[in-house]
Amino acid sequence: GADDQAIFNFTLTSQNDVTVNSIEFDVTMTDVDDGTDANFENFRIVEEDGTTLSGPEEITVGGATTQALVFADEFDMAAGDSWDLSLVVDISDTADAAALDTIVAALDSSETDAEDSDGNDLTVGTDIVPSANLTGNSMVLNDSTLTIDLAGAPSSATVVRGSQGVDMVGFSFAAGEASDVNVTSADFHVYVDSDGDDTFDETTGDLDVLVAEDRVTSCSLYNSDGDLIDGPESVDTSENVSFDSFDWTIPAGETEKLIVNCDFANLAVVATPDDYAVGIALAADVIAEDEDGDQLTATLTDGNTADTIEVSVVDNGTLTFALGSGTPDATILIGNSSDVEVGVFRFAAATESFIIDSVTVGNSGNDRAADSISISYENEDGDTVTSESVLASGTASFDGLEMFVPAAGTADLTLSVNTSAVSTSGATSGDTLVLTLDAETVSRTGVSSGATVTTDLGTDLAADTFELRKTKPTLSKASGSPSGSGIPGLDEVLRFNIAADSHGFVTVDELTFKVTSTDNNGGDWNDCDTGMATSDWSIYNIDDLADPLEAADSEWVLLDSGLAACSGAETLSYVILDLATSVEIAAGTTETYSLYFDTTTASSSEDDTIRIDIPIDSEVATIGGGTDPDGAIIWDDDTTSGTDVDGTYVRTLPVTGGTIVY
């Protein structure tokens, strides 16, 4: 039934002014006619713009399967002309497409009749080239087709009541190679299970049949690029939604996706959940036509009449929370500091977005450590919002919030504090803050459902423990700390810095050094009973290498790997400096210290090695015994003289020295 079907494309090029008297095509067909009418009609040679250059010509009904068509409409070509032409044909409505009949056209060059401007005939093979026939491709007769199948996406999903723009189902529309297909209307049925029996029951009187009209407010059709095809349209009393008088074209041989997208009314769920499916009940529910405007019948492979793809509707979404990946570790908080971040709580929403409107923060530490507590978050517009409160009886409440948590996404709530000043009338050095987000007090409202939810989110979440001090030490390896090749003897083995915060001076009472060494020649140079002595160790301020910090060798304690007094064949593992006179680092300044050790008995020929570190506090925490170290560093701020603060919250440990090879 198609018209103007091109079965042969060719180019005529003329070097001189010529007149073409006739062109002959031989057409070969597997089936010429249906017994009455020719299968192929109205053969014409047409120009690029569709204008007929020659013809029409017809084949003979009842004739041979190969027939000659002579196009004798004379035309002139000027020198240098080059024309792109096509042999086109109309296909009879009665032709049998199911038989997959073929037609092949061949331009018979030997029968081409042309003359020059003087009236001289042109000779085939000399003036007309090529002399051999030009044969086109075999063209197969076929009907225009449209095959509809269930697409893999969107897949089944769960949404909340009142959700808008829900992708319910997708269908692939495949056009056959014979013609573009234009879809002009489609009817869809809305299947519902609201009685909790997990079936889409169409029995009269069943609740399933009664709710779709009220609960699905409208539906629209979109292509896979998100472009609107038609809609919105309402669901009628028969649970159908109809789309009429649109134009959606599927190119020949291609497949396009159509997505049914619906809005839900904000009505309480009946069965928890209610289940919905959208399907094409019959192939006749889709009206389509080929490129000539002839209507065709679609083939429906899968109409989604059961529960292949379904959308479940629940009353509200869910919200969970956990510590965020950026939440700070336990450390020292300096008194009288502002906006110090102490915790990050990450909320995750499922099924719908949420607005969190209130939270409560608890404190199992000392309320006086914080002047105020603030939380920051992003609202729905992406703006950062900060809210402030104070601790009273271990609790700080935040109300009237607008924190937005996107569906299938996360949002962070950041907890910060303004610390109190450490003084005789304020907070005390050593006060702690242990802040907890109370899971029972997180009030939130679903954006789609509009439901306010106050149920317990589960286990309360605690940020880390923070210790308040007036000042703090910061330790680091100093530039120039030794590494690489060394010579056995008394020499520097570690150079390090201690900085005091600008809020106050720091006094250092004790330091623990970790010794890592190798004995490659078996001389036991690093054993406790092989010349190791407290007199082998010294420490200096880098600005005064003539006067060690220790007043006597007795201020050094040597330990083995078990933190016991180093003796016998045990390997020296730790060295403690317990200063008789504390070292003071002034507020806001940095002092650099140089540790010396006599390695005379190390073997340079066997490449013995040593490395000195200041370890993390937990590695050398007190485990009992008078010789055990109290920590990696024992220090005081300028309000706690004699209190001896350990290095538990000193986050700049360990300090790792360089390996020295002898």
Phi and psi in degrees as a GROMACS rama.xvg file:
@    title "Ramachandran Plot"
@    xaxis  label "Phi"
@    yaxis  label "Psi"
@TYPE xy
-82.5862  146.413  ALA-2
-108.656  159.45  ASP-3
55.4867  45.4461  ASP-4
-87.8465  119.013  GLN-5
-75.733  125.544  ALA-6
-116.793  -4.92943  ILE-7
-160.285  124.219  PHE-8
-111.042  136.757  ASN-9
-151.685  166.008  PHE-10
-123.903  132.665  THR-11
-107.447  126.559  LEU-12
-125.535  132.27  THR-13
-119.494  130.784  SER-14
-84.1985  -24.4683  GLN-15
-132.526  173.345  ASN-16
-67.7615  123.838  ASP-17
-137.924  161.383  VAL-18
-119.455  125.475  THR-19
-96.1101  119.859  VAL-20
-88.1872  -38.3445  ASN-21
-161.365  152.159  SER-22
-130.593  137.468  ILE-23
-114.3  135.321  GLU-24
-116.469  138.102  PHE-25
-102.502  121.875  ASP-26
-111.349  131.245  VAL-27
-114.059  126.485  THR-28
-125.503  143.358  MET-29
-74.7361  -24.9725  THR-30
-146.272  122.457  ASP-31
-82.1226  -41.3853  VAL-32
-154.139  176.225  ASP-33
-97.4741  14.8802  ASP-34
102.006  -20.786  GLY-35
-128.54  -50.4533  THR-36
-113.272  146.097  ASP-37
-66.9777  142.003  ALA-38
-71.2067  -27.769  ASN-39
-124.649  129.125  PHE-40
-135.394  158.783  GLU-41
60.0849  54.3798  ASN-42
-70.8368  133.058  PHE-43
-145.278  149.742  ARG-44
-97.9544  123.156  ILE-45
-123.429  153.899  VAL-46
-84.434  177.6  GLU-47
-58.4037  -34.74  GLU-48
-85.1238  6.24104  ASP-49
90.543  -2.29579  GLY-50
-69.7951  134.531  THR-51
-74.1388  124.992  THR-52
-91.3553  -37.1304  LEU-53
-155.147  145.859  SER-54
108.454  -176.266  GLY-55
-85.056  159.562  PRO-56
-126.307  156.061  GLU-57
-127.266  150.808  GLU-58
-84.0378  165.564  ILE-59
-93.2767  122.339  THR-60
-63.5136  131.547  VAL-61
83.2252  0.965478  GLY-62
-83.388  -171.273  GLY-63
-67.928  160.875  ALA-64
-72.5811  -19.3136  THR-65
-115.029  122.845  THR-66
-133.648  147.929  GLN-67
-94.5896  134.981  ALA-68
-118.678  118.335  LEU-69
-103.427  121.35  VAL-70
-101.212  102.163  PHE-71
-105.84  20.4159  ALA-72
-80.5385  110.254  ASP-73
-66.5588  141.867  GLU-74
-148.684  154.377  PHE-75
-106.184  147.116  ASP-76
-127.873  136.331  MET-77
-86.3229  158.154  ALA-78
-56.0973  131.465  ALA-79
88.4987  -4.61359  GLY-80
-67.3715  143.827  ASP-81
-141.428  114.455  SER-82
-113.456  133.16  TRP-83
-93.7953  120.197  ASP-84
-125.827  162.592  LEU-85
-137.776  145.043  SER-86
-94.4594  117.32  LEU-87
-117.364  160.196  VAL-88
-149.388  151.043  VAL-89
-97.2818  144.584  ASP-90
-103.036  129.714  ILE-91
-63.5271  145.769  SER-92
-63.5364  -24.3024  ASP-93
-93.3731  -0.60417  THR-94
-63.1963  145.012  ALA-95
-91.0087  94.0908  ASP-96
-67.4611  -29.9371  ALA-97
-62.8382  -24.9674  ALA-98
-80.1889  -6.86812  ALA-99
54.3765  45.6636  LEU-100
-61.8479  153.654  ASP-101
-123.844  158.441  THR-102
-140.801  135.915  ILE-103
-127.837  131.766  VAL-104
-109.132  138.154  ALA-105
-128.193  128.52  ALA-106
-80.9028  116.543  LEU-107
-85.2417  92.5829  ASP-108
-60.893  -32.4833  SER-109
-65.9303  -19.4915  SER-110
-101.439  8.1509  GLU-111
-72.0284  129.367  THR-112
-116.247  115.834  ASP-113
-147.995  157.581  ALA-114
-141.218  157.649  GLU-115
-84.0995  -176.442  ASP-116
-68.375  -14.5196  SER-117
-93.3279  2.53358  ASP-118
86.1977  9.58519  GLY-119
-83.5635  133.668  ASN-120
-66.7412  142.22  ASP-121
-88.9373  141.123  LEU-122
-95.7123  131.07  THR-123
-66.6766  133.608  VAL-124
94.1904  -23.8457  GLY-125
-111.263  -55.7595  THR-126
-95.7733  -25.7419  ASP-127
-115.567  116.635  ILE-128
-130.319  148.356  VAL-129
-79.1776  168.85  PRO-130
-86.8022  -22.6227  SER-131
-80.4818  155.985  ALA-132
-63.5326  147.576  ASN-133
-105.292  117.246  LEU-134
-107.588  129.941  THR-135
-81.5075  -176.809  GLY-136
-83.0249  156.729  ASN-137
-74.868  124.908  SER-138
-104.565  130.944  MET-139
-99.497  131.616  VAL-140
-80.3161  124.998  LEU-141
-150.269  154.805  ASN-142
-78.112  153.406  ASP-143
-66.6239  136.425  SER-144
-134.202  155.923  THR-145
-139.42  119.21  LEU-146
-113.663  127.397  THR-147
-111.537  127.898  ILE-148
-135.255  160.393  ASP-149
-75.8235  128.156  LEU-150
-83.3609  156.779  ALA-151
-73.4696  -22.712  GLY-152
-134.85  143.792  ALA-153
-70.5181  155.453  PRO-154
-97.9369  179.197  SER-155
-59.5042  146.286  SER-156
-150.269  167.897  ALA-157
-120.536  130.74  THR-158
-130.95  171.678  VAL-159
-100.653  159.954  VAL-160
-56.3741  146.571  ARG-161
81.4054  2.06131  GLY-162
-66.8657  141.63  SER-163
-114.803  148.208  GLN-164
64.5356  46.5736  GLY-165
-91.9332  122.463  VAL-166
-71.585  111.462  ASP-167
-86.2083  -43.7675  MET-168
-164.928  155.796  VAL-169
-124.888  143.748  GLY-170
-124.217  137.69  PHE-171
-91.4685  129.711  SER-172
-110.714  111.638  PHE-173
-108.547  119.819  ALA-174
-90.7646  137.974  ALA-175
-66.7366  169.294  GLY-176
-73.9548  -13.034  GLU-177
-72.1092  -29.2916  ALA-178
-165.166  151.343  SER-179
-60.8175  150.923  ASP-180
-122.331  130.437  VAL-181
-110.38  117.347  ASN-182
-90.6348  128.939  VAL-183
-114.359  -19.4128  THR-184
-161.176  156.083  SER-185
-156.499  140.292  ALA-186
-113.4  137.082  ASP-187
-125.136  146.532  PHE-188
-106.82  138.685  HIS-189
-100.52  113.542  VAL-190
-95.9109  137.903  TYR-191
-134.654  139.551  VAL-192
-122.48  102.284  ASP-193
-120.232  14.8424  SER-194
-111.098  8.29406  ASP-195
77.0368  10.8726  GLY-196
-94.9285  5.63326  ASP-197
61.2939  26.329  ASP-198
-133.189  149.31  THR-199
-92.529  85.5862  PHE-200
-88.4393  129.652  ASP-201
-100.873  13.6502  GLU-202
-64.3014  134.041  THR-203
-58.4953  132.713  THR-204
91.5284  -16.7957  GLY-205
-68.8686  143.556  ASP-206
-57.1252  -29.0838  LEU-207
-55.9272  -36.0836  ASP-208
-79.6842  -17.6753  VAL-209
-96.4109  -17.3167  LEU-210
-99.3366  -22.799  VAL-211
-59.8692  -40.6607  ALA-212
-58.7994  -38.2592  GLU-213
-84.9431  -31.5918  ASP-214
-94.8109  -26.5265  ARG-215
-102.291  105.141  VAL-216
-75.3975  -34.3956  THR-217
-167.391  163.065  SER-218
-138.595  154.949  CYS-219
-137.174  161.713  SER-220
-111.528  135.376  LEU-221
-132.509  154.03  TYR-222
-89.4745  -179.787  ASN-223
-69.7108  -15.3666  SER-224
-87.8076  0.027153  ASP-225
86.0199  10.6272  GLY-226
-83.3679  135.348  ASP-227
-69.6993  127.609  LEU-228
-93.6641  -46.4798  ILE-229
-164.783  157.925  ASP-230
113.871  177.093  GLY-231
-79.9106  153.054  PRO-232
-129.847  151.126  GLU-233
-88.2144  158.795  SER-234
-84.2231  130.478  VAL-235
-88.5665  -178.174  ASP-236
-66.2335  -17.813  THR-237
-93.339  11.7665  SER-238
67.1413  26.826  GLU-239
-109.305  150.291  ASN-240
-126.887  123.965  VAL-241
-113.341  138.67  SER-242
-121.62  120.214  PHE-243
-123.502  151.974  ASP-244
61.1231  43.1848  SER-245
-113.065  168.712  PHE-246
-129.698  113.621  ASP-247
-133.141  115.482  TRP-248
-102.735  132.121  THR-249
-107.384  115.392  ILE-250
-60.7295  149.067  PRO-251
-54.4088  132.355  ALA-252
78.3206  5.16043  GLY-253
-118.02  165.312  GLU-254
-124.169  130.652  THR-255
-120.12  154.977  GLU-256
-105.662  137.409  LYS-257
-115.094  128.845  LEU-258
-114.824  130.31  ILE-259
-93.663  120.679  VAL-260
-120.856  128.357  ASN-261
-128.718  157.673  CYS-262
-108.932  142.156  ASP-263
-109.83  143.499  PHE-264
-72.642  152.454  ALA-265
-88.4896  71.2256  ASN-266
-114.637  144.848  LEU-267
-57.4427  140.94  ALA-268
-72.0061  141.989  VAL-269
-88.7458  -48.5008  VAL-270
-106.533  -10.8914  ALA-271
48.6733  78.3676  THR-272
-96.8512  168.113  PRO-273
-89.5128  139.217  ASP-274
-113.179  138.457  ASP-275
-129.726  144.5  TYR-276
-140.41  145.842  ALA-277
-117.555  130.34  VAL-278
-142.28  168.221  GLY-279
-101.467  113.156  ILE-280
-69.8806  -43.32  ALA-281
-135.572  150.392  LEU-282
-59.8916  -32.2669  ALA-283
-68.628  -10.2847  ALA-284
-75.552  -8.08444  ASP-285
-111.739  121.608  VAL-286
-103.347  125.292  ILE-287
-144.164  160.918  ALA-288
-142.214  158.01  GLU-289
-83.5532  -175.228  ASP-290
-69.9872  -12.5452  GLU-291
-94.324  3.23288  ASP-292
86.0771  7.08297  GLY-293
-83.7439  130.893  ASP-294
-70.3856  141.918  GLN-295
-128.263  159.515  LEU-296
-100.591  124.281  THR-297
-73.8992  156.177  ALA-298
-104.017  119.729  THR-299
-98.8504  108.817  LEU-300
-81.2467  -44.3001  THR-301
-146.25  116.252  ASP-302
-94.6084  1.47533  GLY-303
57.1183  43.661  ASN-304
-80.3771  -11.5902  THR-305
-109.343  -124.247  ALA-306
-125.487  34.3022  ASP-307
-59.6106  -51.564  THR-308
-120.338  120.198  ILE-309
-137.269  152.364  GLU-310
-113.269  122.642  VAL-311
-96.1915  135.008  SER-312
-111.92  127.571  VAL-313
-119.32  166.96  VAL-314
-68.9602  -36.7406  ASP-315
-157.484  162.346  ASN-316
-81.8366  -171.099  GLY-317
-125.31  151.844  THR-318
-131.375  132.652  LEU-319
-127.367  163.538  THR-320
-147.113  157.047  PHE-321
-155.631  168.818  ALA-322
-66.9108  134.724  LEU-323
-74.7696  156.994  GLY-324
-63.6068  -21.3481  SER-325
-94.5195  9.79516  GLY-326
-66.9464  134.471  THR-327
-69.3385  150.176  PRO-328
-80.9908  161.614  ASP-329
-54.6441  135.671  ALA-330
-160.884  -173.894  THR-331
-89.4867  133.009  ILE-332
-101.529  133.604  LEU-333
-88.0239  133.545  ILE-334
-60.0727  150.359  GLY-335
61.9288  39.0771  ASN-336
-111.014  151.734  SER-337
-112.785  144.937  SER-338
51.8926  51.3235  ASP-339
-90.9079  118.698  VAL-340
-72.9311  129.258  GLU-341
-125.557  -7.1386  VAL-342
-169.339  147.007  GLY-343
-129.548  122.039  VAL-344
-111.784  125.462  PHE-345
-105.193  121.772  ARG-346
-99.9648  140.917  PHE-347
-125.721  129.603  ALA-348
-108.189  141.7  ALA-349
-125.84  142.055  ALA-350
79.9646  -39.611  THR-351
-151.56  162.326  GLU-352
-77.807  157.543  SER-353
-130.45  150.924  PHE-354
-110.874  116.049  ILE-355
-85.1632  123.046  ILE-356
-109.006  -13.1621  ASP-357
-158.837  144.6  SER-358
-143.251  161.384  VAL-359
-128.818  135.288  THR-360
-111.161  128.811  VAL-361
-104.446  159.63  GLY-362
-135.303  120.393  ASN-363
-96.4886  7.15901  SER-364
-99.6416  -138.174  GLY-365
-106.319  116.893  ASN-366
-58.738  -33.0155  ASP-367
-66.8792  -12.654  ARG-368
-69.828  -20.659  ALA-369
-121.091  124.517  ALA-370
-67.5289  -39.5874  ASP-371
-158.211  162.399  SER-372
-125.749  140.324  ILE-373
-131.192  152.855  SER-374
-122.064  147.328  ILE-375
-132.702  148.208  SER-376
-161.582  174.232  TYR-377
-105.718  138.797  GLU-378
-87.6357  -174.097  ASN-379
-65.3091  -24.1502  GLU-380
-84.6707  -0.435561  ASP-381
83.4902  8.19966  GLY-382
-84.7491  141.127  ASP-383
-81.2427  127.899  THR-384
-119.534  138.036  VAL-385
-120.461  136.832  THR-386
-129.65  139.555  SER-387
-119.962  148.474  GLU-388
-151.095  176.773  SER-389
-127.106  154.42  VAL-390
-81.8047  131.861  LEU-391
-140.729  119.76  ALA-392
55.6598  39.2022  SER-393
77.9069  17.1701  GLY-394
-141.699  140.426  THR-395
-131.189  127.116  ALA-396
-107.451  144.381  SER-397
-128.594  115.859  PHE-398
-120.986  166.887  ASP-399
67.6634  30.3161  GLY-400
-81.0138  164.664  LEU-401
-135.098  38.938  GLU-402
-72.3115  127.05  MET-403
-102.515  127.963  PHE-404
-118.511  112.647  VAL-405
-73.0886  148.52  PRO-406
-59.343  137.811  ALA-407
57.175  28.5198  ALA-408
-142.451  -173.449  GLY-409
-130.918  161.211  THR-410
-147.999  143.088  ALA-411
-103.968  137.878  ASP-412
-109.183  118.232  LEU-413
-101.285  131.168  THR-414
-106.912  126.038  LEU-415
-130.776  160.758  SER-416
-132.93  150.367  VAL-417
-103.125  112.519  ASN-418
-79.885  152.097  THR-419
-78.0438  156.703  SER-420
-70.7281  140.235  ALA-421
-86.8472  113.46  VAL-422
-160.969  175.931  SER-423
-66.7215  -24.0276  THR-424
-107.027  -2.25504  SER-425
-115.495  -134.025  GLY-426
-76.1688  159.079  ALA-427
-104.127  138.242  THR-428
-57.637  128.444  SER-429
103.509  -9.51434  GLY-430
-59.3403  151.337  ASP-431
-121.977  156.742  THR-432
-123.06  121.44  LEU-433
-127.292  92.1367  VAL-434
-93.98  137.187  LEU-435
-128.717  134.847  THR-436
-87.7608  120.154  LEU-437
-77.6827  111.371  ASP-438
-63.822  -25.8943  ALA-439
-78.1575  -16.751  GLU-440
-105.145  7.1725  THR-441
-80.7402  101.842  VAL-442
-94.1683  133.16  SER-443
-145.407  155.044  ARG-444
-123.851  129.863  THR-445
-70.9202  131.838  GLY-446
-68.014  -41.5701  VAL-447
-81.8332  -46.1508  SER-448
-78.4603  -25.7176  SER-449
73.1756  5.56994  GLY-450
-82.8763  131.073  ALA-451
-88.7243  125.23  THR-452
-116.069  128.789  VAL-453
-123.498  10.3453  THR-454
-65.0375  152.802  THR-455
-61.502  131.013  ASP-456
-78.6235  -6.88039  LEU-457
123.913  -135.226  GLY-458
-80.2328  134.818  THR-459
-57.8057  148.563  ASP-460
-112.661  126.852  LEU-461
-105.821  134.153  ALA-462
-73.1061  176.061  ALA-463
-71.5769  170.545  ASP-464
-85.0524  133.02  THR-465
-121.96  136.456  PHE-466
-109.005  130.452  GLU-467
-90.3689  128.992  LEU-468
-137.098  160.122  ARG-469
-74.0893  -31.7327  LYS-470
-149.663  -178.108  THR-471
-158.595  155.351  LYS-472
-91.2388  148.259  PRO-473
-124.696  121.014  THR-474
-105.406  146.081  LEU-475
-158.482  156.832  SER-476
-73.5485  136.555  LYS-477
-88.2621  152.929  ALA-478
-59.972  136.167  SER-479
90.4949  2.12678  GLY-480
-61.2413  134.209  SER-481
-69.467  148.473  PRO-482
-163.415  165.651  SER-483
86.4532  -145.003  GLY-484
-70.0601  138.992  SER-485
-139.323  165.077  GLY-486
-116.409  128.021  ILE-487
-53.4188  138.527  PRO-488
143.269  -175.512  GLY-489
-75.3195  114.704  LEU-490
-157.582  166.746  ASP-491
-69.1395  134.073  GLU-492
-119.345  -13.5811  VAL-493
-159.827  137.167  LEU-494
-125.984  128.483  ARG-495
-144.697  161.227  PHE-496
-110.341  148.314  ASN-497
-129.425  120.764  ILE-498
-110.83  142.268  ALA-499
-102.526  137.418  ALA-500
-60.913  154.711  ASP-501
-67.8168  -12.9451  SER-502
-78.7356  -13.537  HIS-503
177.062  164.155  GLY-504
-78.729  160.847  PHE-505
-122.222  135.285  VAL-506
-110.665  136.286  THR-507
-109.515  124.491  VAL-508
-102.983  -32.4032  ASP-509
-152.726  143.295  GLU-510
-134.355  144.155  LEU-511
-116.771  130.799  THR-512
-113.198  135.864  PHE-513
-96.7138  132.482  LYS-514
-108.785  121.722  VAL-515
-118.695  121.22  THR-516
-142.771  163.303  SER-517
-126.689  146.641  THR-518
-120.049  93.1621  ASP-519
-85.4278  -16.8805  ASN-520
-106.627  3.7965  ASN-521
73.7435  19.3736  GLY-522
-85.7017  -1.54104  GLY-523
58.0991  34.0274  ASP-524
-64.5678  -24.7097  TRP-525
-100.361  11.7203  ASN-526
-84.4401  156.556  ASP-527
-65.3523  -30.9236  CYS-528
-97.7106  12.1654  ASP-529
-115.319  65.1575  THR-530
82.8908  -1.1035  GLY-531
-71.6653  128.12  MET-532
-148.123  155.223  ALA-533
-62.1707  -24.2824  THR-534
-72.113  -10.9327  SER-535
-77.5171  -7.71853  ASP-536
-116.015  141.084  TRP-537
-150.084  153.74  SER-538
-138.371  141.648  ILE-539
-134.429  151.646  TYR-540
-73.2682  133.903  ASN-541
-59.4335  -21.3377  ILE-542
-84.3939  -5.71908  ASP-543
-147.183  79.8201  ASP-544
-79.8978  1.24942  LEU-545
-93.58  -16.5399  ALA-546
-128.447  102.268  ASP-547
-65.0484  156.866  PRO-548
-71.5115  -34.7403  LEU-549
-79.4962  142.927  GLU-550
-89.9641  -21.1148  ALA-551
-151.683  156.617  ALA-552
-62.0603  -23.8964  ASP-553
-67.318  -12.4736  SER-554
-78.1713  -5.68741  GLU-555
-100.661  137.07  TRP-556
-126.567  129.07  VAL-557
-104.564  132.025  LEU-558
-128.415  152.639  LEU-559
-90.131  -173.134  ASP-560
-65.3262  -20.5189  SER-561
-90.8688  12.0611  GLY-562
61.8026  28.7627  LEU-563
-105.016  162.237  ALA-564
-55.4199  129.94  ALA-565
-71.3226  122.079  CYS-566
-156.041  162.147  SER-567
63.4992  -145.577  GLY-568
-85.5557  7.73516  ALA-569
-67.1029  146.845  GLU-570
-83.0709  134.699  THR-571
-60.9364  123.95  LEU-572
-122.082  -31.6402  SER-573
-137.97  145.58  TYR-574
-129.147  124.338  VAL-575
-106.749  132.48  ILE-576
-105.54  107.274  LEU-577
-107.899  92.033  ASP-578
-69.6231  133.564  LEU-579
-71.6511  -33.5766  ALA-580
-119.531  117.517  THR-581
-62.8604  151.029  SER-582
-96.7349  132.449  VAL-583
-108.937  131.229  GLU-584
-109.47  119.626  ILE-585
-65.3036  152.877  ALA-586
-54.7944  130.587  ALA-587
75.1955  12.9948  GLY-588
-119.937  167.125  THR-589
-127.976  132.325  THR-590
-113.804  144.272  GLU-591
-113.278  133.592  THR-592
-122.087  148.005  TYR-593
-122.764  122.649  SER-594
-98.8328  128.558  LEU-595
-113.619  147.646  TYR-596
-147.287  138.533  PHE-597
-89.6864  108.893  ASP-598
-107.81  33.757  THR-599
-54.4858  -37.492  THR-600
-82.6371  -2.0052  THR-601
-69.3623  149.661  ALA-602
-94.5141  119.729  SER-603
-80.724  -24.3399  SER-604
-74.6622  -25.2701  SER-605
-106.004  8.71741  GLU-606
57.9615  49.391  ASP-607
-62.4144  151.525  ASP-608
-131.481  159.238  THR-609
-149.113  145.35  ILE-610
-140.799  136.57  ARG-611
-115.703  128.458  ILE-612
-124.872  160.091  ASP-613
-105.3  110.469  ILE-614
-78.517  174.543  PRO-615
-70.1113  155.706  ILE-616
-62.0316  -39.1823  ASP-617
-64.62  -22.1171  SER-618
-69.1028  -27.9639  GLU-619
-123.937  24.5194  VAL-620
-62.473  152.94  ALA-621
-58.1223  128.742  THR-622
-124.279  12.9847  ILE-623
106.161  150.584  GLY-624
101.623  137.515  GLY-625
-67.5005  -23.947  GLY-626
-91.8964  -4.45071  THR-627
-68.4686  144.537  ASP-628
-70.0832  151.096  PRO-629
-86.3502  -13.4049  ASP-630
166.381  174.413  GLY-631
-65.2068  -33.2041  ALA-632
-144.617  137.341  ILE-633
-115.883  124.745  ILE-634
-146.159  171.673  TRP-635
-137.948  147.029  ASP-636
-89.0271  179.606  ASP-637
-80.5058  12.2136  ASP-638
-118.098  -1.25381  THR-639
-127.911  36.8914  THR-640
-55.7198  127.484  SER-641
86.5866  -3.88932  GLY-642
-79.7271  -30.552  THR-643
62.4911  89.47  ASP-644
-92.0748  133.348  VAL-645
-88.2278  -173.597  ASP-646
-96.7169  19.7887  GLY-647
-54.2623  -42.9974  THR-648
-103.223  12.6001  TYR-649
-83.6202  104.52  VAL-650
-84.7021  0.72635  ARG-651
-94.4103  9.71021  THR-652
-96.9128  148.856  LEU-653
-82.6156  162.798  PRO-654
-105.503  116.419  VAL-655
-103.132  121.022  THR-656
-81.7225  -178.772  GLY-657
-95.4046  153.557  GLY-658
-82.7291  128.834  THR-659
-105.5  127.013  ILE-660
-109.31  124.039  VAL-661
